[in-house]
């Protein structure tokens, strides 16, 4: 049995009046992520963790932001493509653990919807998907509400 671990990290700047989409769930807020895609920073971190586990590069290599076909794209589509690549290589996802760092709004009320959406897209049980949120106590770019960061760790098991 081959066990692989991967970690991912992503950051997006926040802009006024944009949609805020995290783990495929739209969160009501006055600001959203500035991005070529829908700016789902959490899904981007998860994609990089999955790719990293198999040393397959990163999301920017797979889906270049210079390519017009990815403009405004729903990041769940990118995640599904990454999961298909992992499956084709003969690996199953054991679990995903993701942390989103954002000062406002409170993400707690949306966490279970995010886990459910990820479970749907990735095709593993919700009990194997953890999404956590933290503020940074008003420190750094997240604390000043200039941006959002997300980290993710995944474990893959080779068939
Ligand atoms: Mg990104």
Backbone and ligand atoms as CSV (ligand in chain L), in Angstrom:
chain,resi,resn,atom,element,x,y,z
A,1,UNK,N,N,0.845,-1.198,0.000
A,1,UNK,CA,C,0.000,0.000,0.000
A,1,UNK,C,C,0.882,1.252,0.000
A,2,UNK,N,N,0.574,2.167,-0.883
A,2,UNK,CA,C,1.349,3.404,-0.977
A,2,UNK,C,C,0.537,4.552,-0.377
A,3,UNK,N,N,1.098,5.195,0.623
A,3,UNK,CA,C,0.408,6.312,1.273
A,3,UNK,C,C,1.146,7.601,0.939
A,4,UNK,N,N,0.389,8.610,0.500
A,4,UNK,CA,C,0.990,9.892,0.116
A,4,UNK,C,C,0.305,11.026,0.868
A,5,UNK,N,N,1.094,11.989,1.314
A,5,UNK,CA,C,0.536,13.172,1.947
A,5,UNK,C,C,0.841,14.380,1.064
A,6,UNK,N,N,-0.067,15.339,1.037
A,6,UNK,CA,C,0.160,16.554,0.256
A,6,UNK,C,C,-0.331,17.765,1.014
A,7,UNK,N,N,0.354,18.890,0.819
A,7,UNK,CA,C,-0.129,20.118,1.453
A,7,UNK,C,C,-0.273,21.201,0.397
A,8,UNK,N,N,-1.212,22.087,0.622
A,8,UNK,CA,C,-1.469,23.171,-0.325
A,8,UNK,C,C,-1.690,24.476,0.409
A,9,UNK,N,N,-1.384,25.561,-0.261
A,9,UNK,CA,C,-1.544,26.897,0.332
A,9,UNK,C,C,-1.940,27.852,-0.782
A,10,UNK,N,N,-2.892,28.733,-0.508
A,10,UNK,CA,C,-3.253,29.738,-1.506
A,10,UNK,C,C,-3.697,31.026,-0.819
A,11,UNK,N,N,-3.537,32.110,-1.537
A,11,UNK,CA,C,-3.917,33.436,-1.041
A,11,UNK,C,C,-4.620,34.183,-2.168
A,12,UNK,N,N,-5.668,34.893,-1.833
A,12,UNK,CA,C,-6.255,35.843,-2.789
A,12,UNK,C,C,-6.524,37.162,-2.085
A,13,UNK,N,N,-6.352,38.237,-2.847
A,13,UNK,CA,C,-6.699,39.561,-2.327
A,13,UNK,C,C,-8.212,39.711,-2.349
A,14,UNK,N,N,-8.728,40.526,-1.449
A,14,UNK,CA,C,-10.169,40.794,-1.407
A,14,UNK,C,C,-10.485,42.110,-2.114
A,15,UNK,N,N,-11.606,42.125,-2.818
A,15,UNK,CA,C,-12.061,43.349,-3.472
A,15,UNK,C,C,-13.517,43.605,-3.139
A,16,UNK,N,N,-13.888,44.873,-3.044
A,16,UNK,CA,C,-15.274,45.243,-2.716
A,16,UNK,C,C,-16.250,44.793,-3.798
A,17,UNK,N,N,-17.405,44.312,-3.354
A,17,UNK,CA,C,-18.511,44.017,-4.269
A,17,UNK,C,C,-18.368,42.747,-5.080
A,18,UNK,N,N,-17.342,41.927,-4.790
A,18,UNK,CA,C,-17.172,40.668,-5.528
A,18,UNK,C,C,-17.830,39.529,-4.763
A,19,UNK,N,N,-18.176,38.444,-5.477
A,19,UNK,CA,C,-18.731,37.249,-4.823
A,19,UNK,C,C,-17.653,36.588,-3.983
A,20,UNK,N,N,-18.045,36.117,-2.795
A,20,UNK,CA,C,-17.113,35.362,-1.964
A,20,UNK,C,C,-17.538,33.891,-2.020
A,21,UNK,N,N,-16.692,33.069,-2.659
A,21,UNK,CA,C,-16.993,31.641,-2.798
A,21,UNK,C,C,-15.903,30.839,-2.098
A,22,UNK,N,N,-16.293,30.020,-1.144
A,22,UNK,CA,C,-15.339,29.210,-0.381
A,22,UNK,C,C,-15.834,27.766,-0.329
A,23,UNK,N,N,-14.996,26.835,-0.756
A,23,UNK,CA,C,-15.369,25.404,-0.822
A,23,UNK,C,C,-16.648,25.213,-1.628
A,24,UNK,N,N,-16.813,25.985,-2.678
A,24,UNK,CA,C,-17.971,25.842,-3.560
A,24,UNK,C,C,-19.257,26.427,-3.013
A,25,UNK,N,N,-19.168,27.143,-1.892
A,25,UNK,CA,C,-20.360,27.733,-1.270
A,25,UNK,C,C,-20.249,29.259,-1.308
A,26,UNK,N,N,-21.311,29.925,-1.760
A,26,UNK,CA,C,-21.284,31.385,-1.779
A,26,UNK,C,C,-21.614,31.911,-0.386
A,27,UNK,N,N,-20.713,32.705,0.158
A,27,UNK,CA,C,-20.869,33.250,1.509
A,27,UNK,C,C,-21.230,34.732,1.388
A,28,UNK,N,N,-22.371,35.140,1.957
A,28,UNK,CA,C,-22.758,36.552,1.849
A,28,UNK,C,C,-21.733,37.456,2.545
A,29,UNK,N,N,-21.216,38.434,1.817
A,29,UNK,CA,C,-20.216,39.354,2.377
A,29,UNK,C,C,-20.122,40.573,1.458
A,30,UNK,N,N,-19.486,41.618,1.946
A,30,UNK,CA,C,-19.340,42.844,1.145
A,30,UNK,C,C,-18.137,42.762,0.215
A,31,UNK,N,N,-17.251,41.770,0.453
A,31,UNK,CA,C,-16.039,41.626,-0.354
A,31,UNK,C,C,-15.913,40.202,-0.869
A,32,UNK,N,N,-15.179,40.041,-1.979
A,32,UNK,CA,C,-14.894,38.713,-2.494
A,32,UNK,C,C,-13.474,38.659,-3.027
A,33,UNK,N,N,-13.038,37.473,-3.423
A,33,UNK,CA,C,-11.658,37.299,-3.874
A,33,UNK,C,C,-11.451,37.807,-5.299
A,34,UNK,N,N,-10.367,38.527,-5.479
A,34,UNK,CA,C,-9.963,38.994,-6.806
A,34,UNK,C,C,-9.204,37.838,-7.465
A,35,UNK,N,N,-9.687,37.373,-8.614
A,35,UNK,CA,C,-9.073,36.194,-9.230
A,35,UNK,C,C,-9.480,36.058,-10.681
A,36,UNK,N,N,-8.733,35.217,-11.401
A,36,UNK,CA,C,-9.075,34.879,-12.781
A,36,UNK,C,C,-10.266,33.912,-12.791
A,37,UNK,N,N,-10.265,33.010,-11.789
A,37,UNK,CA,C,-11.376,32.059,-11.632
A,37,UNK,C,C,-12.407,32.683,-10.692
A,38,UNK,N,N,-13.244,31.843,-10.061
A,38,UNK,CA,C,-14.189,32.373,-9.069
A,38,UNK,C,C,-13.490,32.720,-7.746
A,39,UNK,N,N,-12.169,32.479,-7.672
A,39,UNK,CA,C,-11.380,32.887,-6.504
A,39,UNK,C,C,-11.592,32.032,-5.270
A,40,UNK,N,N,-11.978,30.784,-5.469
A,40,UNK,CA,C,-12.229,29.904,-4.320
A,40,UNK,C,C,-10.888,29.429,-3.738
A,41,UNK,N,N,-10.366,30.261,-2.864
A,41,UNK,CA,C,-9.030,30.063,-2.299
A,41,UNK,C,C,-8.901,28.706,-1.586
A,42,UNK,N,N,-9.981,28.243,-0.954
A,42,UNK,CA,C,-9.944,26.979,-0.219
A,42,UNK,C,C,-9.821,25.803,-1.188
A,43,UNK,N,N,-10.612,25.829,-2.254
A,43,UNK,CA,C,-10.520,24.750,-3.247
A,43,UNK,C,C,-9.158,24.772,-3.938
A,44,UNK,N,N,-8.615,25.946,-4.164
A,44,UNK,CA,C,-7.292,26.021,-4.798
A,44,UNK,C,C,-6.233,25.364,-3.898
A,45,UNK,N,N,-6.323,25.604,-2.594
A,45,UNK,CA,C,-5.373,24.974,-1.665
A,45,UNK,C,C,-5.553,23.453,-1.667
A,46,UNK,N,N,-6.801,22.995,-1.717
A,46,UNK,CA,C,-7.073,21.547,-1.741
A,46,UNK,C,C,-6.529,20.925,-3.038
A,47,UNK,N,N,-6.744,21.592,-4.163
A,47,UNK,CA,C,-6.212,21.093,-5.450
A,47,UNK,C,C,-4.691,20.960,-5.375
A,48,UNK,N,N,-4.026,21.966,-4.818
A,48,UNK,CA,C,-2.562,21.926,-4.731
A,48,UNK,C,C,-2.095,20.815,-3.784
A,49,UNK,N,N,-2.842,20.556,-2.726
A,49,UNK,CA,C,-2.492,19.477,-1.808
A,49,UNK,C,C,-2.606,18.126,-2.530
A,50,UNK,N,N,-3.678,17.949,-3.295
A,50,UNK,CA,C,-3.887,16.693,-4.036
A,50,UNK,C,C,-2.782,16.496,-5.077
A,51,UNK,N,N,-2.480,17.554,-5.806
A,51,UNK,CA,C,-1.433,17.460,-6.832
A,51,UNK,C,C,-0.070,17.251,-6.179
A,52,UNK,N,N,0.152,17.944,-5.067
A,52,UNK,CA,C,1.428,17.832,-4.365
A,52,UNK,C,C,1.693,16.424,-3.850
A,53,UNK,N,N,0.651,15.750,-3.414
A,53,UNK,CA,C,0.802,14.394,-2.879
A,53,UNK,C,C,1.403,13.450,-3.914
A,54,UNK,N,N,1.108,13.710,-5.190
A,54,UNK,CA,C,1.639,12.846,-6.254
A,54,UNK,C,C,2.717,13.554,-7.072
A,55,UNK,N,N,3.218,14.675,-6.542
A,55,UNK,CA,C,4.274,15.451,-7.218
A,55,UNK,C,C,3.896,15.791,-8.654
A,56,UNK,N,N,2.652,16.248,-8.822
A,56,UNK,CA,C,2.151,16.550,-10.167
A,56,UNK,C,C,2.128,18.046,-10.463
A,57,UNK,N,N,2.873,18.812,-9.662
A,57,UNK,CA,C,2.913,20.253,-9.930
A,57,UNK,C,C,1.848,20.970,-9.133
A,58,UNK,N,N,1.296,22.028,-9.720
A,58,UNK,CA,C,0.291,22.811,-9.000
A,58,UNK,C,C,-0.816,23.262,-9.931
A,59,UNK,N,N,-1.803,23.893,-9.333
A,59,UNK,CA,C,-3.012,24.288,-10.053
A,59,UNK,C,C,-2.705,25.298,-11.173
A,60,UNK,N,N,-1.677,26.137,-10.941
A,60,UNK,CA,C,-1.305,27.133,-11.945
A,60,UNK,C,C,-0.701,26.494,-13.191
A,61,UNK,N,N,-0.061,25.333,-13.001
A,61,UNK,CA,C,0.535,24.599,-14.126
A,61,UNK,C,C,-0.569,23.928,-14.938
A,62,UNK,N,N,-1.543,23.368,-14.213
A,62,UNK,CA,C,-2.640,22.638,-14.863
A,62,UNK,C,C,-3.653,23.551,-15.541
A,63,UNK,N,N,-3.980,24.641,-14.846
A,63,UNK,CA,C,-5.021,25.561,-15.336
A,63,UNK,C,C,-4.449,26.981,-15.364
A,64,UNK,N,N,-3.633,27.323,-16.362
A,64,UNK,CA,C,-2.965,28.632,-16.370
A,64,UNK,C,C,-3.956,29.806,-16.404
A,65,UNK,N,N,-3.655,30.846,-15.596
A,65,UNK,CA,C,-4.580,31.989,-15.553
A,65,UNK,C,C,-4.439,32.879,-16.791
A,66,UNK,N,N,-3.553,32.474,-17.706
A,66,UNK,CA,C,-3.444,33.183,-18.982
A,66,UNK,C,C,-4.425,32.588,-20.001
A,67,UNK,N,N,-5.035,31.453,-19.625
A,67,UNK,CA,C,-5.961,30.768,-20.535
A,67,UNK,C,C,-7.383,31.301,-20.319
A,68,UNK,N,N,-7.947,31.894,-21.375
A,68,UNK,CA,C,-9.267,32.539,-21.284
A,68,UNK,C,C,-10.367,31.554,-20.882
A,69,UNK,N,N,-10.163,30.261,-21.141
A,69,UNK,CA,C,-11.239,29.295,-20.846
A,69,UNK,C,C,-11.462,29.115,-19.332
A,70,UNK,N,N,-10.488,29.581,-18.533
A,70,UNK,CA,C,-10.646,29.469,-17.081
A,70,UNK,C,C,-11.160,30.753,-16.440
A,71,UNK,N,N,-11.475,31.756,-17.266
A,71,UNK,CA,C,-11.932,33.041,-16.730
A,71,UNK,C,C,-13.279,32.865,-16.014
A,72,UNK,N,N,-13.305,33.210,-14.735
A,72,UNK,CA,C,-14.536,33.141,-13.948
A,72,UNK,C,C,-14.998,31.723,-13.649
A,73,UNK,N,N,-14.162,30.731,-13.949
A,73,UNK,CA,C,-14.597,29.327,-13.829
A,73,UNK,C,C,-14.918,28.952,-12.372
A,74,UNK,N,N,-15.930,28.121,-12.243
A,74,UNK,CA,C,-16.327,27.539,-10.963
A,74,UNK,C,C,-15.193,26.585,-10.544
A,75,UNK,N,N,-14.567,26.852,-9.427
A,75,UNK,CA,C,-13.399,26.052,-9.016
A,75,UNK,C,C,-13.749,24.607,-8.692
A,76,UNK,N,N,-15.034,24.299,-8.458
A,76,UNK,CA,C,-15.400,22.892,-8.232
A,76,UNK,C,C,-15.119,22.073,-9.498
A,77,UNK,N,N,-15.179,22.722,-10.669
A,77,UNK,CA,C,-14.877,22.025,-11.933
A,77,UNK,C,C,-13.387,21.661,-11.969
A,78,UNK,N,N,-12.552,22.601,-11.495
A,78,UNK,CA,C,-11.108,22.346,-11.445
A,78,UNK,C,C,-10.802,21.216,-10.454
A,79,UNK,N,N,-11.481,21.264,-9.303
A,79,UNK,CA,C,-11.259,20.232,-8.276
A,79,UNK,C,C,-11.649,18.849,-8.811
A,80,UNK,N,N,-12.785,18.796,-9.505
A,80,UNK,CA,C,-13.246,17.521,-10.080
A,80,UNK,C,C,-12.194,16.987,-11.054
A,81,UNK,N,N,-11.630,17.872,-11.865
A,81,UNK,CA,C,-10.600,17.450,-12.830
A,81,UNK,C,C,-9.369,16.903,-12.112
A,82,UNK,N,N,-8.982,17.566,-11.015
A,82,UNK,CA,C,-7.821,17.112,-10.239
A,82,UNK,C,C,-8.111,15.740,-9.622
A,83,UNK,N,N,-9.318,15.565,-9.086
A,83,UNK,CA,C,-9.692,14.274,-8.488
A,83,UNK,C,C,-9.662,13.173,-9.558
A,84,UNK,N,N,-10.112,13.491,-10.762
A,84,UNK,CA,C,-10.073,12.513,-11.859
A,84,UNK,C,C,-8.630,12.096,-12.182
A,85,UNK,N,N,-7.719,13.057,-12.141
A,85,UNK,CA,C,-6.297,12.774,-12.408
A,85,UNK,C,C,-5.742,11.842,-11.329
A,86,UNK,N,N,-6.085,12.151,-10.067
A,86,UNK,CA,C,-5.627,11.335,-8.927
A,86,UNK,C,C,-6.154,9.897,-9.061
A,87,UNK,N,N,-7.448,9.792,-9.404
A,87,UNK,CA,C,-8.076,8.467,-9.566
A,87,UNK,C,C,-7.418,7.689,-10.697
A,88,UNK,N,N,-7.152,8.385,-11.795
A,88,UNK,CA,C,-6.535,7.723,-12.955
A,88,UNK,C,C,-5.149,7.189,-12.605
A,89,UNK,N,N,-4.497,7.813,-11.631
A,89,UNK,CA,C,-3.169,7.354,-11.189
A,89,UNK,C,C,-3.290,6.200,-10.183
A,90,UNK,N,N,-4.545,5.832,-9.819
A,90,UNK,CA,C,-4.761,4.699,-8.926
A,90,UNK,C,C,-4.781,5.041,-7.443
A,91,UNK,N,N,-5.068,6.303,-7.120
A,91,UNK,CA,C,-5.103,6.708,-5.707
A,91,UNK,C,C,-6.514,7.109,-5.279
A,92,UNK,N,N,-6.829,6.793,-4.018
A,92,UNK,CA,C,-8.081,7.240,-3.405
A,92,UNK,C,C,-7.755,8.270,-2.335
A,93,UNK,N,N,-8.670,9.204,-2.136
A,93,UNK,CA,C,-8.477,10.215,-1.091
A,93,UNK,C,C,-8.976,9.648,0.225
A,94,UNK,N,N,-8.086,9.614,1.218
A,94,UNK,CA,C,-8.481,9.132,2.540
A,94,UNK,C,C,-9.168,10.246,3.312
A,95,UNK,N,N,-8.546,11.404,3.368
A,95,UNK,CA,C,-9.180,12.548,4.043
A,95,UNK,C,C,-8.589,13.874,3.585
A,96,UNK,N,N,-9.344,14.910,3.843
A,96,UNK,CA,C,-8.944,16.282,3.501
A,96,UNK,C,C,-9.137,17.124,4.751
A,97,UNK,N,N,-8.155,17.967,5.040
A,97,UNK,CA,C,-8.277,18.906,6.156
A,97,UNK,C,C,-7.853,20.277,5.666
A,98,UNK,N,N,-8.787,21.227,5.721
A,98,UNK,CA,C,-8.551,22.558,5.162
A,98,UNK,C,C,-8.814,23.636,6.219
A,99,UNK,N,N,-7.951,24.634,6.259
A,99,UNK,CA,C,-8.163,25.765,7.166
A,99,UNK,C,C,-8.192,27.063,6.371
A,100,UNK,N,N,-9.214,27.857,6.611
A,100,UNK,CA,C,-9.350,29.162,5.943
A,100,UNK,C,C,-9.078,30.250,6.972
A,101,UNK,N,N,-8.178,31.183,6.636
A,101,UNK,CA,C,-7.871,32.297,7.540
A,101,UNK,C,C,-8.463,33.587,6.971
A,102,UNK,N,N,-9.418,34.123,7.716
A,102,UNK,CA,C,-10.177,35.286,7.249
A,102,UNK,C,C,-10.729,36.010,8.466
A,103,UNK,N,N,-10.604,37.316,8.492
A,103,UNK,CA,C,-11.066,38.050,9.669
A,103,UNK,C,C,-12.590,38.106,9.771
A,104,UNK,N,N,-13.227,38.434,8.655
A,104,UNK,CA,C,-14.673,38.552,8.595
A,104,UNK,C,C,-15.153,38.017,7.265
A,105,UNK,N,N,-16.377,37.541,7.103
A,105,UNK,CA,C,-17.398,37.322,8.128
A,105,UNK,C,C,-17.108,36.037,8.910
A,106,UNK,N,N,-17.914,35.758,9.895
A,106,UNK,CA,C,-17.820,34.493,10.624
A,106,UNK,C,C,-18.188,33.371,9.652
A,107,UNK,N,N,-17.323,32.377,9.512
A,107,UNK,CA,C,-17.577,31.294,8.559
A,107,UNK,C,C,-18.280,30.099,9.192
A,108,UNK,N,N,-18.276,30.055,10.514
A,108,UNK,CA,C,-18.871,28.920,11.246
A,108,UNK,C,C,-20.233,28.456,10.702
A,109,UNK,N,N,-21.174,29.410,10.436
A,109,UNK,CA,C,-22.496,28.965,9.962
A,109,UNK,C,C,-22.467,28.267,8.591
A,110,UNK,N,N,-21.348,28.401,7.865
A,110,UNK,CA,C,-21.272,27.863,6.504
A,110,UNK,C,C,-20.416,26.601,6.395
A,111,UNK,N,N,-19.762,26.246,7.487
A,111,UNK,CA,C,-18.783,25.147,7.450
A,111,UNK,C,C,-19.403,23.815,6.986
A,112,UNK,N,N,-20.553,23.457,7.523
A,112,UNK,CA,C,-21.129,22.163,7.147
A,112,UNK,C,C,-21.600,22.141,5.694
A,113,UNK,N,N,-22.079,23.274,5.206
A,113,UNK,CA,C,-22.458,23.358,3.786
A,113,UNK,C,C,-21.211,23.197,2.912
A,114,UNK,N,N,-20.098,23.761,3.365
A,114,UNK,CA,C,-18.833,23.632,2.612
A,114,UNK,C,C,-18.388,22.177,2.585
A,115,UNK,N,N,-18.457,21.501,3.731
A,115,UNK,CA,C,-18.054,20.084,3.803
A,115,UNK,C,C,-18.949,19.234,2.900
A,116,UNK,N,N,-20.245,19.529,2.915
A,116,UNK,CA,C,-21.197,18.768,2.090
A,116,UNK,C,C,-20.909,18.974,0.605
A,117,UNK,N,N,-20.606,20.197,0.239
A,117,UNK,CA,C,-20.326,20.501,-1.176
A,117,UNK,C,C,-19.034,19.802,-1.627
A,118,UNK,N,N,-18.010,19.855,-0.770
A,118,UNK,CA,C,-16.746,19.185,-1.109
A,118,UNK,C,C,-16.950,17.679,-1.225
A,119,UNK,N,N,-17.750,17.130,-0.307
A,119,UNK,CA,C,-18.040,15.695,-0.326
A,119,UNK,C,C,-18.671,15.290,-1.655
A,120,UNK,N,N,-19.589,16.126,-2.122
A,120,UNK,CA,C,-20.274,15.900,-3.402
A,120,UNK,C,C,-19.284,15.926,-4.573
A,121,UNK,N,N,-18.428,16.931,-4.576
A,121,UNK,CA,C,-17.503,17.127,-5.704
A,121,UNK,C,C,-16.404,16.059,-5.715
A,122,UNK,N,N,-15.846,15.774,-4.525
A,122,UNK,CA,C,-14.705,14.871,-4.433
A,122,UNK,C,C,-15.152,13.403,-4.418
A,123,UNK,N,N,-16.389,13.172,-3.954
A,123,UNK,CA,C,-16.922,11.814,-3.949
A,123,UNK,C,C,-16.437,10.982,-2.775
A,124,UNK,N,N,-16.134,11.623,-1.641
A,124,UNK,CA,C,-15.828,10.860,-0.423
A,124,UNK,C,C,-16.779,11.309,0.690
A,125,UNK,N,N,-16.886,10.469,1.725
A,125,UNK,CA,C,-17.816,10.736,2.817
A,125,UNK,C,C,-17.494,12.057,3.519
A,126,UNK,N,N,-18.534,12.754,3.920
A,126,UNK,CA,C,-18.366,14.057,4.587
A,126,UNK,C,C,-17.538,13.932,5.874
A,127,UNK,N,N,-17.608,12.754,6.506
A,127,UNK,CA,C,-16.839,12.537,7.747
A,127,UNK,C,C,-15.328,12.538,7.500
A,128,UNK,N,N,-14.943,12.444,6.234
A,128,UNK,CA,C,-13.520,12.448,5.879
A,128,UNK,C,C,-13.061,13.837,5.422
A,129,UNK,N,N,-13.963,14.801,5.522
A,129,UNK,CA,C,-13.635,16.162,5.066
A,129,UNK,C,C,-13.787,17.142,6.215
A,130,UNK,N,N,-12.689,17.811,6.540
A,130,UNK,CA,C,-12.685,18.802,7.605
A,130,UNK,C,C,-12.445,20.184,7.000
A,131,UNK,N,N,-13.282,21.129,7.369
A,131,UNK,CA,C,-13.056,22.536,7.000
A,131,UNK,C,C,-13.080,23.333,8.297
A,132,UNK,N,N,-12.029,24.108,8.504
A,132,UNK,CA,C,-11.932,24.917,9.707
A,132,UNK,C,C,-11.715,26.363,9.297
A,133,UNK,N,N,-12.089,27.260,10.176
A,133,UNK,CA,C,-11.895,28.675,9.890
A,133,UNK,C,C,-11.262,29.333,11.095
A,134,UNK,N,N,-10.396,30.289,10.815
A,134,UNK,CA,C,-9.785,31.035,11.899
A,134,UNK,C,C,-9.653,32.502,11.496
A,135,UNK,N,N,-9.698,33.375,12.463
A,135,UNK,CA,C,-9.294,34.755,12.199
A,135,UNK,C,C,-7.790,34.773,12.469
A,136,UNK,N,N,-7.150,35.881,12.206
A,136,UNK,CA,C,-5.729,35.987,12.580
A,136,UNK,C,C,-5.564,37.072,13.638
A,137,UNK,N,N,-6.636,37.231,14.442
A,137,UNK,CA,C,-6.597,38.201,15.548
A,137,UNK,C,C,-6.222,39.600,15.047
A,138,UNK,N,N,-6.741,39.929,13.850
A,138,UNK,CA,C,-6.521,41.234,13.209
A,138,UNK,C,C,-5.069,41.472,12.782
A,139,UNK,N,N,-4.250,40.422,12.825
A,139,UNK,CA,C,-2.851,40.563,12.405
A,139,UNK,C,C,-2.703,40.176,10.939
A,140,UNK,N,N,-1.741,40.808,10.254
A,140,UNK,CA,C,-1.417,40.427,8.880
A,140,UNK,C,C,-2.492,40.823,7.880
A,141,UNK,N,N,-2.300,40.377,6.613
A,141,UNK,CA,C,-3.232,40.785,5.542
A,141,UNK,C,C,-4.643,40.240,5.740
A,142,UNK,N,N,-4.719,39.032,6.345
A,142,UNK,CA,C,-6.056,38.485,6.607
A,142,UNK,C,C,-6.751,39.341,7.664
A,143,UNK,N,N,-5.989,39.694,8.707
A,143,UNK,CA,C,-6.539,40.469,9.811
A,143,UNK,C,C,-6.966,41.874,9.400
A,144,UNK,N,N,-6.244,42.421,8.421
A,144,UNK,CA,C,-6.603,43.762,7.920
A,144,UNK,C,C,-7.704,43.686,6.856
A,145,UNK,N,N,-8.160,42.469,6.575
A,145,UNK,CA,C,-9.215,42.209,5.583
A,145,UNK,C,C,-8.792,42.624,4.174
A,146,UNK,N,N,-7.491,42.489,3.911
A,146,UNK,CA,C,-6.970,42.749,2.567
A,146,UNK,C,C,-6.998,41.477,1.723
A,147,UNK,N,N,-7.011,40.325,2.392
A,147,UNK,CA,C,-6.968,39.065,1.662
A,147,UNK,C,C,-7.392,37.884,2.520
A,148,UNK,N,N,-7.447,36.727,1.858
A,148,UNK,CA,C,-7.827,35.470,2.505
A,148,UNK,C,C,-6.740,34.444,2.192
A,149,UNK,N,N,-6.393,33.610,3.158
A,149,UNK,CA,C,-5.479,32.510,2.866
A,149,UNK,C,C,-6.145,31.191,3.257
A,150,UNK,N,N,-5.680,30.130,2.624
A,150,UNK,CA,C,-6.192,28.794,2.949
A,150,UNK,C,C,-5.046,27.793,2.870
A,151,UNK,N,N,-5.050,26.850,3.795
A,151,UNK,CA,C,-4.095,25.742,3.747
A,151,UNK,C,C,-4.888,24.441,3.704
A,152,UNK,N,N,-4.301,23.425,3.117
A,152,UNK,CA,C,-4.973,22.131,3.060
A,152,UNK,C,C,-3.950,21.018,3.161
A,153,UNK,N,N,-4.346,19.944,3.826
A,153,UNK,CA,C,-3.538,18.726,3.887
A,153,UNK,C,C,-4.449,17.579,3.423
A,154,UNK,N,N,-3.891,16.701,2.604
A,154,UNK,CA,C,-4.673,15.540,2.165
A,154,UNK,C,C,-3.825,14.272,2.323
A,155,UNK,N,N,-4.508,13.163,2.488
A,155,UNK,CA,C,-3.848,11.862,2.511
A,155,UNK,C,C,-4.440,11.011,1.374
A,156,UNK,N,N,-3.540,10.464,0.567
A,156,UNK,CA,C,-3.976,9.598,-0.537
A,156,UNK,C,C,-3.496,8.176,-0.276
A,157,UNK,N,N,-4.318,7.221,-0.668
A,157,UNK,CA,C,-3.930,5.814,-0.531
A,157,UNK,C,C,-3.961,5.157,-1.910
A,158,UNK,N,N,-2.822,4.609,-2.279
A,158,UNK,CA,C,-2.697,3.947,-3.569
A,158,UNK,C,C,-3.329,2.577,-3.523
A,159,UNK,N,N,-4.029,2.247,-4.596
A,159,UNK,CA,C,-4.729,0.963,-4.634
A,159,UNK,C,C,-3.728,-0.189,-4.729
L,1,MG,MG,MG,-5.901,30.691,-6.228
